[in-house]
Amino acid sequence: MTFKSFNPPQRILMGPGPSDVSARVLSALSRPTIGHLDPLFINMMDEVKTLLQYAFQTKNEFTIALSAPGSAGMEACFVNLVEAGDKVIVCRNGVFGERMIENVTRIGAEAIVVDSPWGRAVEIDKVAAALNDHPDAKFLAFVHAETSTGAVSDAQALCKLAQEHECLTIVDAVTSLGGIELKVDEWGIDAIYSGTQKCMSCVPGISPISFSPKAVEVVQNRKTKIQSWFLDQTLVMGYWSGKGKRSYHHTAPVNSLYALHEALIMLHDEGLENSWARHREQHEVLAKGLKELGIEFIVPKEERLPQLNAIYIPDGADDAKVRNYLLEHYNLEIGAGLGAFAGKAWRIGLMGHGAKSENVALCLSALKDALNQ
Ligand SMILES: *Cc1c(COP(=O)(O)O)cnc(C)c1O
């Protein structure tokens, strides 16, 4: 048997992630691998940390790139902060809120679930009521940008509520980081995780996370040992900490971190506010074009994510056939519906490098063609 090298086609990725990775980031990825404890590499890691602090808008000392995908970032936040028996208020308005509940219950903690309709923002009043009903709740967890439905929640208002009840916040920013306004310090977020393959337009497999000093204190004052050795951030803190000596914890994904470093420089050069504005502008052009095609959004206008456009599949269109047609004829990938929206929705991503007019124009004309077929 012989095997050939794998040569994927050049797709245009307009789904829920991964998003298109720029040539500049891909080229960083292919630079020579060096040791992960090489002083030059450690310098670069320090820059990654500083650039992540910029992206998150935080001064949190504990801001790192976890060597695993966004789901591991989620798990890291929960297993480090939450202990068995703790009460956690979890907002569920899509697939990722559901996963948060799973994380809480596996720890042996109690999840107080606040349900909001799929395709809508988390309902603030319901969260306020849950906080009133459960004064002993220690954490409030929610998804800022629900990629499964395309809805954004008011993270700032939710954090304010949590603070009024002396609850720490755990926030999923996998799809929001770099794509919409996100201000960790100003809003008072305590633990946050993201992913590299959405609006950062980097390769998948890394999860930027950041803990506030208060969150770090909670982690350091736990009564019980953190159940996961790999995700135990008290061990990783030494690996990523300050200028001093690094101790070996695990081997960092060296080349992927080159890529993240490059992607973060690009975000820094563009400027966060400009990146947010670009996502918004491209979304508006796309929304206008979709309207002309008679396609309806799932999420009401003021709760829509610019980077993830969830739309109803038009009557008479075959979900899989259309998506396959786009892939075959245009090398264009859009996302299928997830969870409650499986078979009912498409998800068009305008993430990071992919949020540009060429992509919007291509997507609209390809979709029009596919629907005519
Ligand atoms: C993609 C995503 C995740 C999971 O990230 P992975 O890198 O796929 O593990 C978590 N939360 C949200 C909101 C996401 O969009």
The ligand as an SDF file (V2000), in Angstrom:
LIG
                    3D

 15 15  0  0  0  0  0  0  0  0999 V2000
  -16.1730   26.6280   18.9080 C   0  0  0  0  0  0  0  0  0  0  0  0
  -16.7170   26.9180   20.2550 C   0  0  0  0  0  0  0  0  0  0  0  0
  -16.3130   26.2130   21.3990 C   0  0  0  0  0  0  0  0  0  0  0  0
  -15.4070   25.0240   21.3360 C   0  0  0  0  0  0  0  0  0  0  0  0
  -14.1560   25.2870   20.8280 O   0  0  0  0  0  0  0  0  0  0  0  0
  -13.2790   24.0880   20.2160 P   0  0  0  0  0  0  0  0  0  0  0  0
  -12.0160   24.7580   19.8330 O   0  0  0  0  0  0  0  0  0  0  0  0
  -14.0710   23.5440   19.0780 O   0  0  0  0  0  0  0  0  0  0  0  0
  -13.1010   23.0830   21.2930 O   0  0  0  0  0  0  0  0  0  0  0  0
  -16.8160   26.6090   22.6190 C   0  0  0  0  0  0  0  0  0  0  0  0
  -17.6870   27.6230   22.7260 N   0  0  0  0  0  0  0  0  0  0  0  0
  -18.1110   28.3220   21.6620 C   0  0  0  0  0  0  0  0  0  0  0  0
  -19.0640   29.4490   21.8460 C   0  0  0  0  0  0  0  0  0  0  0  0
  -17.6370   27.9830   20.3890 C   0  0  0  0  0  0  0  0  0  0  0  0
  -18.0610   28.6610   19.3260 O   0  0  0  0  0  0  0  0  0  0  0  0
  1  2  1  0
  2  3  1  0
  2 14  2  0
  3  4  1  0
  3 10  2  0
  4  5  1  0
  5  6  1  0
  6  7  2  0
  6  8  1  0
  6  9  1  0
 10 11  1  0
 11 12  2  0
 12 13  1  0
 12 14  1  0
 14 15  1  0
M  END
$$$$
